[in-house]
Amino acid sequence: MEIFFYGFVGLIALFLIITYAVRFGIDSSKQVKALRSELKEIKKQMKDLDGNKK
């Protein structure tokens, strides 16, 4: 009987760990996408400034 209880608690813990990891991964990927878009915008602005100087 104890084995079933420990197995059930282990499955719940595993579920919570996976859920946390997926949420953290999604948040990180959103931040990375935001940083990439910012870098593209900065690069575009630098090209515009360089073009205006010529």
C-alpha positions as CSV (number, residue, x, y, z in Angstrom):
1,M,0.0,0.0,0.0
2,E,2.9,2.4,0.8
3,I,4.4,1.8,-2.6
4,F,1.2,3.1,-4.3
5,F,1.2,6.2,-2.1
6,Y,4.9,7.0,-2.8
7,G,4.3,6.3,-6.5
8,F,1.3,8.7,-6.5
9,V,3.3,11.4,-4.7
10,G,6.2,10.9,-7.0
11,L,3.9,11.3,-10.1
12,I,2.5,14.5,-8.6
13,A,6.0,15.9,-8.0
14,L,7.1,15.0,-11.5
15,F,4.0,16.7,-13.0
16,L,4.7,19.9,-11.0
17,I,8.4,19.9,-12.0
18,I,7.5,19.4,-15.7
19,T,4.9,22.1,-15.5
20,Y,7.3,24.6,-13.9
21,A,10.0,23.8,-16.5
22,V,7.6,24.3,-19.4
23,R,6.4,27.6,-18.0
24,F,9.9,28.8,-17.4
25,G,10.9,27.8,-20.9
26,I,8.0,29.6,-22.5
27,D,8.8,32.8,-20.6
28,S,12.5,32.5,-21.6
29,S,11.6,32.0,-25.3
30,K,9.3,35.1,-25.2
31,Q,12.2,37.2,-23.7
32,V,14.6,35.9,-26.4
33,K,12.2,36.8,-29.2
34,A,11.7,40.3,-27.7
35,L,15.5,40.8,-27.5
36,R,15.9,39.7,-31.1
37,S,13.3,42.1,-32.3
38,E,14.9,44.9,-30.3
39,L,18.3,44.1,-31.7
40,K,16.9,44.1,-35.3
41,E,15.3,47.5,-34.7
42,I,18.6,48.9,-33.3
43,K,20.5,47.5,-36.3
44,K,17.9,49.1,-38.6
45,Q,18.3,52.5,-36.8
46,M,22.1,52.3,-37.0
47,K,21.9,51.6,-40.8
48,D,19.5,54.6,-41.2
49,L,21.9,56.9,-39.2
50,D,24.9,55.6,-41.2
51,G,23.0,56.3,-44.5
52,N,22.1,59.8,-43.4
53,K,25.8,60.7,-42.8
54,K,26.8,59.7,-46.3
